Amino acid sequence: MPGEFNRKTPEQSESFDERIDQLFEELSFASQHGRPSILLVFYESEAMRHRAEGALEKRLAEDGQALVPFRVDESHFDIPLLLSQRLPGDRPVFSVTGLSRGGGKEGANAYRALNIRREYFVDYAMRVVIWLDPNEAMALSRHAPDFWAFRHRVVEFNDVTEMEQPQPPASAWAEPAQAPEDIDKQITWYEQQLGNLNQPADASTQQIELLFRLAGLYHAKKADDRSILYLQLGKQISRQANDTAWLARFWGRLGLAYLESDQPLRAVRACLKATRINPLDANLWSNLGHFYHIEGRFSDAIIAYKHAIRLDPQSSPAKSGLEACYRRLGKNDLIEK
C-alpha cells in the first residue's frame, strides 16, 4: 500500500553503499538506453539525506555524470514543467527535495503537479531522484496516486543507528508548541511593537529582542525565509550597536536556520562567524561540529566537537558526535570506554 514505507524491506538489510549502488546503476542504465528514471528515496533524518545525496553525487561525478539540485518552494512547485525547461545537452540527474514546501491548499501544489504532468518525465526522458521524508511520502501517495504508481524504483535510507547520527544542535530553536492562530497573533503584536519604535538608534536593544522573537515565531510557522530575514536584520542592528553577545547569537541562529532550509554551506559559514565572535560558547562549537558532521567533513567535525568538549566536558551532543565521527573514520580505538 502507498505510504507503508516504514515496514522492513529487503533493501533495508543492505548496506548504505549497496543502496547507493542501486541508485547509481538505475540512473546509469537509463542514461545508456535513453529512457527516463524516476527514483523515490525515503529518509528519516536530514543527516542521512545529506550523506546519501553527497555519496550519490560523488559516485555520479566519478562516471562523468552531474547531479543537479532542485529545491521546491512556493514559486518553484511545478517540478515536471520546470525541469523540462532546464534540460541541457548533457542530460543531468535532478535531485529534488522539499515537496512539502510547494504551497497551495494542504501544501499540495508540488504533489498535484507531479500527478498532472507525470508524462513529462517520459516525454523528456528525465532522470530524477525525489527525496521524501515520512510526511512527504504519505502526502505523495495521497495527493499524487497516479505518479506514485509511475515511479520506477523506491530505495529507503531509514535504518541509521543512533550512534551513526549526530544529535541535533545543542541550541536548536525551542519555541513552545502553539496553535497557528496564537503564533499569528503574537507575530502581529510584535511587529506592531517593532513599528512603534520611532527612533531605532535609541531603541536598538528593544529592536534586537523583538527581531529575535519574531525570527523564532516565523520559524515555528515554518516560514524560513521570513525567519532568516529577521535574523539578518537583528544581526545588522547588533553590529551597529556593537553588541557582540547578540551578534554571536544571531549568527548562531542563522546557522540553524540555514541548515533547516537546506543550505548547509551557509550554515557552516554562519556558525564559524558565531564562534569567532564568541569563541567561549561550547554550544556554538558543538553546532559547528554538527554542521560539518552532516556535510561528511568528519575531520573538521572532530576538531569542532573537541573544542566544545574542552569548553564544556559535559556536552552530550559534542561527545556523541565525536564518537560517531570516530566510528565513521574507523577510529574506534579513540572512543573513550
N, C-alpha and C positions, 0 to 999 in steps of 0.2 A: 504493500500500500504506500502511496506517496506520503512522505513525511516520516515514515518509520525508519529513520536512518540511524538511530542510536542502538539498534539491535546489533548483536555481534555478527559480523560478516567474515567471509574468508579473507578479504583484503586486510582486515584488522589484525590478522595473525601474521601478516607480512611486515617486514621491516620498513622503516622510513625510506631508505634508499630504494627498496624494491618498488614502493609505490611511486616514487619519483620516476623510476624507470618506466613504469606503466604509462604515466602521463607522457613522457618523452617519446616512447615508442609509438603511442597512438598518434601523436602530433606529427611525428616524422613520417609515418606511413601515409597519413592524409596528405602531407606535402608531396611525397613521391608520386602519389596517384591523382593529385589534383582534386581531391574531394574534401568536403567540409569535415570538421571535427568539433563537436560540442561536448565539452567535458565539464561536469559539475563536481566540485570539490567541497566536501563538508569539513568544517573545522570547528573546534570549541573555543580556542583561545587565539588572540591576536598574535601572541608569541609564536604559536605553531604556524599560523598563516604566513607570517613574515619569514619564518625559517623555510617553509615549503616553497613559497614563491621565489625566494632567493636561490634555493637549490635548483629549482626548475629553470630559472633564468640562466644560471651558470651552465647547466647541462646543455641547454639550447645554444648558448653562445659558443661553447666548445665545438658545436656542429655547424657553426656559421648561421644560426637562426636567431632572430630577435624576439624578445618578449616585451610587448608594449603595454604599459599600464593604462587602464581606462577606469577612472573613478566616477561613479554615478553621483549626481546631485540633482537638485530640482530643475536646473537648466539643461542637464545632460542625462535625461532619463530614457530617451528612445534609443536604446543600445543598437538594435539591428540597423536602423537608419543611419545613425552617426558613424558606426563602424564601416558601413558600406561606402561612406564618403571619405574615409581615411585610409583606404587600402592603397598603399604604394605598390610599386612593381615587385618588391621583394616579398610581398605577402607575409607579414609577420604573424606571430601568435598574439592575440589580445588577452590580457589578464584583467578581468572585470571584477571590481569589488564595490560594495556599498549599495546593493539593490534596495535596501530599506531606506535609503536617503533620496529616493527619486521623487518624493512628494505625491500630491494628489490625495483623494479620499482613501483613508485607511493606508496611506503611504504606498499605494498600489500602482502608480504610474509605470514604473520600470517593469514590473511583472506583466502588466497588461500589454505593454509594447512588445515584450518578448513573445507573448501569446499571439498577438495580431500579426506581427511581421516575422514570424519564425521562418518563413520560406526564404527570407533574405539570406540566411546562413547557407542555404543550399545554392541559391542563385549565384552568390558571390564566392562560393567555396571557402567560407571563412573558417579559420581555426581559432577557437575561443575557449578559454578556461574561465569559468564563473565560480567564484569563491562564495560560499554560503555558510553563515553561522546558523545555529539551530533555529532561530526565529525566522531567518530569511528562507531557510529550506522549507519550513512549514508554510510560509506565505507563498512561496513559489508554487508549491503543489496545489494551493488553494486558488490563487489568482491566475495561474497560467498552466492549467492541466494539460492542454494540447502541447505546449512547449515542453512540459515535464516528460511527456512520452516521446518527444522529438529528440532528446539528448542521446548521445552515443555511449557515454560511459560515466559512471559515478565512482569516485575514489574518496575514501574517508581518511581524515587525519584527526581522529578523536581519541586516540589512546595514549596521549602524552602523560607520563607519570609525573606526580607532583615534584619529584626530585629533579626532573629534567626541565621543569617550567619555572621561570623566575617568578617570585612573588610580586604582587602589584607594588607600585612605587610607595614609599613609606609615607609620603604626604599627599596622597591622592585626594581628589575632591571628595568631600564628605558632607554634601548637602543633605539635610534630613528629608525623608520621604514626605512628599506633599502632593495634594491634588493639583492637577494642572491649573485649575481656576485660582487656587491660592497663590501659586507661583506667579501667575499673570497679575494678580492684584498687587503683590509685592513689587514686581518689576515696575508697574505703573507708579507706585508710590515713590520708589527710589529714584526713578527717572525724573519725577516732578521735583524731588528734593535737589537733584543734581542741576536741574534747570533753574532753580531758585537761587543758586549761588551766583550772584551778580558780579562778584569780584574774585575771579579764580585765584589771583596771586595771593590774596589774603585768606583763601579758604582751601589751600592745597591739601591739608590733612583730611578735611571733610570730603573733598573730591576723591582723594585716593581711596578712602574707606568705602565710599559709595560705588566707585568703579569696580573695586574688588568684589563687593557684594553682588553687584549686577552681573559680573562675569560668572560668578557661581550660580546665580539663578538661571541665566541663559544656558549654562552647562546642564543644569537639571532638566531644562526643556529640550536638551539635545540640539540646541541651536549653536553649533560650534563656531560658525563664522561670527555671530554676534558676540559670543563669549570672548573669542580671540580679539575682536575689535576693542572691547572694553579693557582687556588686559594690556593691549598695546597703548591705549590712552593712559592707563594708570602708570605704565612704565615710563612714558614720556613726562608725566607730571612729577613722578617720583624723582626722575633725573633732574628736572628743573628745580625741585625743592631740595636737592642734594640729600635726599633721604635714602641712604644706601640699604637700610633694612627692608624697606618696602620695595626698593628696586630689585633686590635679590629675590624677594618673594614673588613679584610679578614675573620675573624671568623664569623662576621655577615652575610657576603655574602655567606659563606659556609652553614650557616643555611638555607638561602633561596634556595640555590641550592639543598641541601639535601631534602628539603620539596618538591620541584618541581620534583625531581627524585624519589619520593615516598619512602623516608627514614625519616619518622617523628621523630623517636627516635634520630637519628644523628642530625637532625635539632635542636631539643631541646638542646642537649649537646653542639653543636657549639654555639648556641645563649647564653647559660649560660656562656661559656668561654668568649664571647664578653662582656657580662655585667660585669663580674669580672674584666676584663682589663680596661673597660671604664664604670664605674657604673653611670656616669652622663649623658649618652646618652639616652634620652627619647625614641627615635626610637627603640633602641635595646630592651628596656624593653617592648615596645608595641609589637614588633615582637615576643618576648618570650611569651607574653600573647596569641598572635595569634596561636603559635605552640601548646601551652598547650590546647587552645580552640579547635583546630582541633582534638586533641587526646582525647577530652572529659574530660580532667582534669580541671574541671571548677574552683575548689577552688584554684589551683595553678595559673590558668589564671587570676583570680581576683586579687591575690597578685601582679602579674607582671603588670597588667593593672593599678592598683592603684599607683604603683611605677612610671610608665610612666606619669601618670597624675600629681603626685607631682612635677615631673621634668618639665613637660610642661602641664599646665592646659588647653591649647587649643588643645591638641592632640585628633583629631576627631576619629581616629581608636581605640585608647585606650578607649575613653569614650563610643563609640558604642559597643565595645567588652565587656566592663564591664556590660553594661545594658543587653546585650544578655545573659551573664553568669548568672546574677541575675534572668532573666526570666526562664532560663533552670532549675535553682535550686528552683524556686517557691518563690523567694525573691523579689517580685515586690515592696514591701514597701520600699526597699533600693534604688530604682531608683529615681534619682533626678527629680522633676517635673519641 
